[in-house]
């Protein structure tokens, strides 16, 4: 099965931190936004704009290689 990374969820600034019922929020920490996918044993690590990040974060790639196929994660490193 071949698939591509989904579009990342982007942060939205708000003037009032109070959230509506059913909504969730989280602070924006400094770091790198990254998407990782595992497909047929191949790990892809990219920025939200599509820049290849695997060479800069080999430890993340090594850890992600232990995840099951068809895994996609979106987060901040």
C-alpha positions as a Markdown table, in Angstrom:
| # | Residue | x | y | z |
|---|---|---|---|---|
| 1 | Unk | 0.0 | 0.0 | 0.0 |
| 2 | Unk | 1.4 | 3.4 | -1.0 |
| 3 | Unk | 0.1 | 6.6 | 0.7 |
| 4 | Unk | 1.2 | 10.1 | 1.4 |
| 5 | Unk | 1.4 | 12.1 | 4.6 |
| 6 | Unk | -1.8 | 14.0 | 5.5 |
| 7 | Unk | -1.8 | 17.7 | 5.6 |
| 8 | Unk | -0.6 | 18.9 | 9.1 |
| 9 | Unk | -3.0 | 20.5 | 11.5 |
| 10 | Unk | -2.0 | 24.2 | 11.8 |
| 11 | Unk | -2.2 | 26.3 | 14.9 |
| 12 | Unk | -4.6 | 29.2 | 15.2 |
| 13 | Unk | -4.1 | 32.2 | 17.4 |
| 14 | Unk | -6.9 | 33.3 | 19.6 |
| 15 | Unk | -7.4 | 36.5 | 21.6 |
| 16 | Unk | -9.3 | 34.7 | 24.4 |
| 17 | Unk | -8.0 | 31.4 | 25.8 |
| 18 | Unk | -11.4 | 30.3 | 27.0 |
| 19 | Unk | -12.6 | 27.3 | 24.8 |
| 20 | Unk | -16.0 | 26.5 | 23.7 |
| 21 | Unk | -17.6 | 23.2 | 24.9 |
| 22 | Unk | -16.2 | 20.3 | 22.9 |
| 23 | Unk | -13.0 | 22.1 | 21.9 |
| 24 | Unk | -9.5 | 21.4 | 23.0 |
| 25 | Unk | -6.3 | 23.5 | 22.9 |
| 26 | Unk | -2.6 | 23.2 | 23.7 |
| 27 | Unk | 0.2 | 25.7 | 24.1 |
| 28 | Unk | 2.6 | 26.2 | 21.2 |
| 29 | Unk | 6.1 | 25.1 | 22.5 |
| 30 | Unk | 9.3 | 26.0 | 20.7 |
| 31 | Unk | 10.5 | 23.2 | 18.5 |
| 32 | Unk | 10.2 | 21.7 | 15.1 |
| 33 | Unk | 6.8 | 20.7 | 13.7 |
| 34 | Unk | 7.2 | 17.3 | 12.0 |
| 35 | Unk | 5.2 | 14.6 | 10.4 |
| 36 | Unk | 6.5 | 11.0 | 10.4 |
| 37 | Unk | 5.1 | 8.1 | 8.4 |
| 38 | Unk | 6.0 | 4.4 | 8.3 |
| 39 | Unk | 5.0 | 2.5 | 5.1 |
| 40 | Unk | 6.5 | -0.9 | 4.1 |
| 41 | Unk | 9.3 | -0.4 | 6.6 |
| 42 | Unk | 10.3 | 3.0 | 5.1 |
| 43 | Unk | 10.3 | 6.0 | 7.5 |
| 44 | Unk | 9.6 | 9.5 | 6.2 |
| 45 | Unk | 10.2 | 12.5 | 8.4 |
| 46 | Unk | 9.3 | 15.9 | 7.0 |
| 47 | Unk | 8.5 | 19.4 | 8.2 |
| 48 | Unk | 5.0 | 20.7 | 7.7 |
| 49 | Unk | 6.2 | 22.4 | 4.5 |
| 50 | Unk | 7.6 | 19.1 | 3.2 |
| 51 | Unk | 11.3 | 19.6 | 3.9 |
| 52 | Unk | 13.1 | 16.3 | 4.5 |
| 53 | Unk | 14.2 | 16.2 | 8.2 |
| 54 | Unk | 15.5 | 12.6 | 8.6 |
| 55 | Unk | 19.2 | 13.5 | 8.2 |
| 56 | Unk | 19.0 | 16.0 | 11.1 |
| 57 | Unk | 17.1 | 13.6 | 13.4 |
| 58 | Unk | 18.4 | 10.1 | 12.9 |
| 59 | Unk | 17.3 | 9.1 | 16.5 |
| 60 | Unk | 13.7 | 9.9 | 15.6 |
| 61 | Unk | 13.9 | 7.9 | 12.4 |
| 62 | Unk | 15.4 | 4.9 | 14.4 |
| 63 | Unk | 12.6 | 5.1 | 16.9 |
| 64 | Unk | 9.9 | 5.4 | 14.2 |
| 65 | Unk | 11.3 | 2.4 | 12.4 |
| 66 | Unk | 9.9 | 0.3 | 15.3 |
| 67 | Unk | 6.3 | 1.5 | 14.6 |
| 68 | Unk | 3.9 | -0.7 | 12.7 |
| 69 | Unk | 3.3 | -0.1 | 8.9 |
| 70 | Unk | 0.7 | 2.5 | 7.9 |
| 71 | Unk | 1.5 | 4.7 | 10.9 |
| 72 | Unk | 1.4 | 8.5 | 10.6 |
| 73 | Unk | 2.2 | 10.9 | 13.4 |
| 74 | Unk | 2.1 | 14.7 | 13.5 |
| 75 | Unk | 3.8 | 16.5 | 16.4 |
| 76 | Unk | 6.5 | 18.8 | 17.7 |
| 77 | Unk | 10.0 | 17.6 | 18.4 |
